[in-house]
């Protein structure tokens, strides 16, 4: 994709990257949920998979609402790297259950923070462009991600405390 020439181009590019990032994150979080032990963590990750899927539906609607031709965008390379780290640190064989759980939380939070930056940027662009409805939806999705991050923080505190 060439460099954006307008704020509308930049906004669409951000939405496309978010869609790609969410697709990649949903796949890896589904795999992580299947590998971790502990009802709370597996449940949080499974809930996140559902939430990410819901966000993808909204992102597709926002992209379709842009008056710019959309050809599917390019693969988000930033999330691609985070997914590869999650595979290495969470899905690899030979990792103990407790360490796998803590690693899953850490990797989930890294991916979530990437999403927080992207959704926050997209929301700000939508506001600047006068796309008020888009800004509200993006803000709601941002709030969802921040809530999942807070949940992950609590799980991390209890998990790390149990290992100490």
ROLOVEX-270341 format. One record per residue: x, y, z of N, C-alpha, C, CB in turn. Coordinates in pm, whole numbers, padded with zeros to 5 digits, always signed. Glycine has a CB too. Example, Ala and Ser with C-alpha at 12.3 -4.5 7.8 and 13.67 -1.06 7.14 Angstrom:
+01319-00569+00780+01230-00450+00780+01320-00330+00780+01131-00447+00905 +01285-00225+00708+01367-00106+00714+01290+00003+00787+01408-00060+00572 
***
This chain:
+00085-00117+00000+00000+00000+00000+00089+00124+00000-00096+00000+00122 +00052+00223-00078+00130+00346-00082+00096+00432+00039+00102+00424-00213 +00179+00531+00061+00159+00620+00176+00028+00696+00161+00278+00718+00190 -00039+00719+00272-00164+00793+00272-00139+00936+00226-00229+00792+00413 -00231+00988+00147-00220+01123+00097-00319+01219+00164-00240+01124-00052 -00419+01161+00231-00520+01241+00300-00550+01177+00435-00650+01255+00215 -00618+01251+00522-00661+01194+00650-00759+01079+00628-00725+01302+00739 -00842+01091+00524-00934+00981+00493-00856+00854+00459-01027+01019+00377 -00749+00870+00378-00665+00754+00344-00603+00694+00470-00554+00796+00244 -00553+00780+00557-00488+00735+00680-00589+00662+00770-00426+00854+00756 -00710+00716+00778-00815+00653+00858-00847+00513+00805-00942+00741+00859 -00868+00503+00675-00897+00373+00616-00781+00276+00638-00925+00388+00465 -00659+00323+00622-00541+00239+00645-00540+00188+00789-00411+00317+00614 -00571+00275+00884-00573+00235+01025-00680+00128+01048-00599+00357+01116 -00797+00147+00990-00905+00048+01005-00864-00087+00946-01033+00098+00937 -00800-00083+00829-00758-00208+00765-00653-00280+00849-00702-00179+00624 -00559-00203+00906-00458-00266+00992-00523-00325+01117-00350-00164+01032 -00621-00254+01173-00691-00307+01289-00765-00436+01256-00789-00204+01344 -00826-00442+01139-00896-00563+01099-00799-00680+01086-00971-00540+00966 -00686-00656+01021-00585-00760+01007-00529-00801+01143-00471-00712+00916 -00498-00703+01227-00443-00732+01360-00543-00814+01442-00407-00601+01434 -00670-00777+01437-00771-00849+01513-00789-00991+01463-00904-00776+01507 -00783-01010+01333-00794-01144+01277-00679-01232+01327-00794-01139+01122 -00559-01179+01325-00443-01256+01372-00451-01283+01522-00313-01181+01340 -00492-01181+01598-00501-01196+01743-00608-01297+01780-00530-01061+01809 -00721-01292+01712-00829-01386+01744-00782-01530+01726-00951-01359+01655 -00708-01556+01621-00660-01692+01595-00564-01740+01704-00591-01699+01459 -00468-01656+01741-00369-01699+01840-00430-01707+01980-00249-01603+01840 -00519-01616+02014-00582-01620+02146-00670-01745+02159-00666-01492+02172 -00734-01786+02051-00812-01910+02053-00720-02029+02086-00883-01933+01915 -00603-02032+02022-00506-02140+02050-00454-02132+02193-00389-02133+01951 -00428-02012+02242-00379-01997+02379-00485-02043+02479-00341-01849+02407 -00611-02009+02454-00719-02049+02545-00728-02201+02556-00854-01992+02496 -00699-02270+02447-00705-02416+02447-00586-02479+02520-00711-02468+02305 -00477-02406+02534-00356-02464+02593-00336-02432+02741-00237-02417+02518 -00400-02328+02791-00376-02290+02931-00463-02369+03026-00401-02141+02950 -00415-02383+03146-00491-02445+03254-00548-02332+03339-00401-02544+03340 -00655-02360+03401-00717-02260+03488-00842-02204+03423-00619-02146+03520 -00952-02225+03491-01082-02185+03439-01091-02035+03415-01191-02228+03533 -01038-01954+03508-01048-01809+03495-00973-01759+03372-00995-01741+03620 -00850-01804+03354-00770-01758+03241-00827-01809+03109-00625-01804+03256 -00860-01936+03102-00917-01991+02978-01048-01920+02944-00940-02143+02992 -01127-01891+03045-01253-01820+03023-01231-01678+02974-01335-01817+03151 -01134-01608+03034-01104-01472+02991-01057-01471+02846-00998-01409+03082 -00971-01566+02810-00921-01572+02673-01033-01608+02575-00806-01673+02662 -01118-01701+02614-01231-01738+02527-01327-01621+02508-01307-01858+02588 -01352-01547+02616-01435-01427+02604-01370-01326+02510-01459-01363+02744 -01238-01315+02518-01165-01222+02432-01180-01261+02286-01017-01217+02471 -01176-01390+02257-01195-01437+02118-01329-01388+02066-01186-01592+02109 -01433-01403+02146-01567-01357+02106-01567-01205+02086-01672-01397+02212 -01509-01132+02180-01504-00987+02169-01428-00939+02047-01443-00929+02293 -01317-01004+02017-01237-00969+01900-01320-00993+01773-01105-01051+01896 -01392-01103+01769-01478-01131+01653-01584-01023+01635-01545-01268+01669 -01643-00979+01746-01742-00871+01740-01678-00742+01688-01805-00848+01878 -01557-00714+01733-01487-00594+01686-01460-00602+01537-01354-00576+01763 -01429-00721+01489-01402-00737+01346-01527-00705+01262-01354-00880+01316 -01643-00744+01311-01767-00714+01239-01786-00563+01229-01888-00779+01310 -01765-00493+01340-01780-00348+01340-01675-00283+01250-01768-00292+01483 -01551-00331+01255-01446-00275+01170-01482-00291+01022-01311-00342+01199 -01534-00407+00986-01576-00427+00847-01685-00327+00807-01626-00571+00826 -01778-00301+00897-01884-00203+00869-01825-00063+00855-01990-00205+00980 -01729-00028+00939-01668+00104+00930-01591+00119+00799-01574+00128+01050 -01522+00014+00760-01447+00018+00634-01542+00035+00516-01362-00110+00616 -01652-00041+00518-01750-00031+00410-01813+00108+00405-01858-00137+00426 -01820+00176+00519-01877+00310+00525-01786+00419+00473-01914+00342+00665 -01661+00386+00446-01568+00484+00390-01596+00498+00241-01419+00442+00415 -01581+00616+00191-01606+00642+00049-01482+00618-00034-01655+00784+00029 -01401+00522+00007-01275+00493-00061-01278+00345-00098-01151+00528+00028 -01230+00314-00217-01226+00173-00258-01142+00093-00160-01169+00159-00402 -01192-00024-00123-01122-00109-00028-01090-00241-00096-01205-00132+00101 -00963-00275-00092-00918-00398-00156-00863-00498-00056-00814-00367-00261 -00903-00488+00068-00862-00585+00168-00742-00544+00251-00832-00711+00101 -00675-00438+00214-00562-00392+00293-00447-00490+00293-00605-00366+00434 -00349-00459+00371-00233-00546+00383-00228-00608+00521-00104-00469+00354 -00151-00713+00535-00137-00783+00662-00064-00693+00761-00063-00918+00644 -00115-00685+00884-00052-00604+00988+00074-00675+01037-00152-00577+01106 +00187-00618+01004+00315-00680+01039+00346-00666+01188+00426-00618+00957 +00296-00560+01250+00318-00543+01394+00255-00657+01473+00261-00410+01440 +00129-00688+01443+00063-00797+01514+00124-00930+01474-00089-00796+01484 +00169-00941+01352+00234-01065+01308+00351-01099+01400+00282-01052+01162 +00433-01000+01435+00544-01023+01527+00498-01062+01666+00630-00900+01535 +00392-00997+01715+00340-01030+01847+00282-01171+01851+00234-00929+01890 +00219-01211+01742+00164-01347+01734+00276-01449+01735+00078-01363+01606 +00383-01422+01663+00497-01514+01661+00556-01529+01802+00605-01465+01562 +00566-01419+01875+00615-01427+02013+00521-01510+02100+00631-01286+02073 +00391-01494+02081+00295-01574+02158+00311-01722+02128+00151-01529+02129 +00331-01756+02001+00353-01897+01965+00475-01951+02040+00372-01913+01812 +00581-01874+02041+00707-01918+02103+00696-01929+02255+00819-01821+02067 +00628-01834+02318+00627-01827+02464+00508-01896+02530+00630-01686+02506 +00404-01925+02453+00285-01984+02513+00254-02122+02455+00166-01891+02492 +00270-02138+02326+00226-02262+02262+00334-02368+02250+00173-02232+02127 +00458-02331+02274+00568-02428+02259+00553-02541+02361+00704-02357+02276 +00600-02657+02324+00601-02771+02415+00707-02751+02522+00627-02903+02339 +00690-02818+02635+00789-02815+02741+00775-02699+02837+00922-02811+02681 +00670-02621+02826+00648-02510+02919+00553-02560+03027+00589-02383+02846 +00589-02538+03151+00502-02579+03261+00372-02501+03261+00573-02562+03395 +00269-02561+03321+00136-02499+03319+00134-02360+03382+00038-02588+03390 +00200-02343+03496+00200-02213+03563+00272-02107+03480+00264-02224+03702 +00388-02143+03427+00463-02049+03345+00388-02019+03215+00603-02104+03314 +00322-02119+03157+00243-02098+03036+00131-01997+03064+00185-02232+02985 +00066-02009+03177-00043-01918+03212+00007-01774+03223-00109-01961+03345 +00116-01755+03292+00171-01620+03308+00219-01566+03173+00287-01620+03410 +00280-01650+03093+00324-01609+02960+00204-01572+02872+00405-01720+02894 +00096-01648+02884-00025-01619+02805-00081-01481+02842-00133-01727+02828 -00081-01451+02970-00129-01320+03014-00039-01210+02959-00135-01312+03168 +00091-01230+02969+00185-01129+02919+00168-01106+02769+00330-01171+02949 +00156-01213+02694+00140-01200+02548+00005-01139+02513+00155-01338+02480 -00099-01176+02584-00231-01117+02562-00226-00967+02586-00336-01183+02652 -00159-00927+02693-00151-00784+02725-00071-00709+02620-00088-00764+02863 +00037-00767+02569+00113-00701+02462+00025-00677+02340+00235-00786+02423 -00049-00780+02300-00137-00766+02184-00249-00666+02211-00196-00903+02145 -00302-00668+02332-00407-00574+02369-00358-00431+02364-00461-00607+02508 -00238-00409+02413-00184-00272+02413-00159-00222+02271-00054-00266+02493 -00123-00311+02182-00112-00276+02041-00249-00233+01989-00056-00397+01958 -00351-00307+02028-00488-00272+01989-00534-00141+02050-00582-00382+02029 -00498-00116+02175-00534+00010+02240-00477+00127+02162-00482+00012+02387 -00353+00117+02121-00291+00224+02042-00364+00242+01909-00142+00194+02017 -00394+00132+01842-00459+00140+01711-00602+00192+01719-00459+00005+01646 -00681+00138+01813-00819+00183+01826-00826+00328+01874-00896+00092+01921 -00735+00366+01962-00732+00506+02007-00699+00600+01892-00629+00523+02119 -00603+00562+01810-00566+00644+01694-00683+00652+01596-00442+00585+01624 -00747+00540+01567-00860+00539+01474-00975+00625+01528-00909+00395+01448 -01001+00615+01657-01108+00697+01717-01076+00845+01702-01126+00661+01866 -00951+00882+01728-00912+01023+01717-00922+01072+01572-00770+01042+01769 -00884+00988+01478-00897+01025+01337-01044+01040+01299-00830+00920+01247 -01129+00948+01346-01272+00957+01316-01329+01088+01370-01347+00837+01377 -01290+01125+01492-01337+01251+01549-01293+01369+01464-01287+01269+01694 -01167+01369+01425-01112+01477+01343-01185+01488+01210-00963+01455+01320 -01222+01375+01152-01289+01372+01023-01440+01396+01034-01263+01239+00955 -01490+01414+01156-01633+01436+01174-01716+01310+01160-01681+01537+01075 -01652+01196+01173-01723+01068+01167-01764+01029+01310-01633+00956+01101 -01862+01101+01360-01900+01089+01501-01947+00949+01537-02009+01189+01533 -02028+00888+01453-02077+00751+01481-01959+00655+01487-02179+00705+01372 -01866+00667+01392-01747+00581+01392-01668+00601+01521-01657+00611+01270 -01653+00727+01561-01575+00757+01682-01638+00693+01805-01564+00910+01702 -01770+00695+01812-01839+00631+01926-01812+00482+01926-01992+00659+01921 -01830+00417+01811-01807+00272+01803-01663+00237+01835-01844+00220+01664 -01570+00314+01781-01428+00287+01809-01397+00309+01956-01337+00377+01721 -01459+00410+02016-01441+00433+02159-01495+00320+02244-01508+00563+02199 -01609+00265+02203-01666+00151+02276-01575+00028+02266-01806+00116+02222 -01520+00006+02146-01429-00108+02131-01302-00085+02213-01393-00132+01982 -01253+00038+02215-01136+00072+02297-01164+00044+02444-01097+00220+02277 -01283+00081+02491-01321+00053+02630-01323-00098+02657-01459+00114+02661 -01373-00177+02561-01373-00323+02576-01231-00377+02595-01439-00389+02454 -01140-00328+02512-01002-00376+02517-00937-00338+02649-00920-00320+02399 -00962-00215+02693-00906-00171+02821-00962-00255+02936-00937-00021+02846 -01090-00292+02928-01150-00379+03030-01087-00517+03031-01299-00392+03006 -01060-00572+02913-00994-00702+02905-00853-00694+02962-00989-00753+02760 -00786-00583+02939-00652-00564+02993-00656-00559+03146-00588-00435+02936 -00754-00489+03201-00767-00484+03347-00792-00623+03405-00880-00388+03389 -00873-00701+03338-00900-00839+03381-00771-00921+03378-01008-00906+03291 -00692-00904+03272-00565-00975+03260-00468-00935+03371-00501-00949+03122 -00470-00807+03408-00384-00760+03517-00418-00833+03647-00398-00607+03537 -00546-00844+03677-00589-00912+03800-00550-01060+03797-00741-00898+03819 -00567-01123+03682-00526-01264+03671-00376-01278+03688-00570-01322+03536 -00301-01185+03633-00154-01190+03647-00113-01176+03792-00088-01079+03562 -00174-01082+03862-00138-01061+04003-00165-01186+04086-00217-00942+04062 -00277-01250+04062-00307-01370+04140-00219-01487+04097-00455-01407+04127 -00186-01497+03969-00102-01606+03919+00042-01592+03968-00106-01611+03766 +00096-01474+03956+00235-01453+03997+00246-01469+04148+00286-01313+03953 +00146-01419+04220+00147-01433+04366+00145-01577+04409+00030-01361+04426 +00076-01662+04336+00067-01804+04369+00201-01875+04345-00044-01870+04285 +00282-01823+04253+00412-01885+04223+00522-01839+04317+00452-01856+04081 +00505-01724+04378+00612-01666+04461+00639-01746+04586+00578-01524+04499 
***
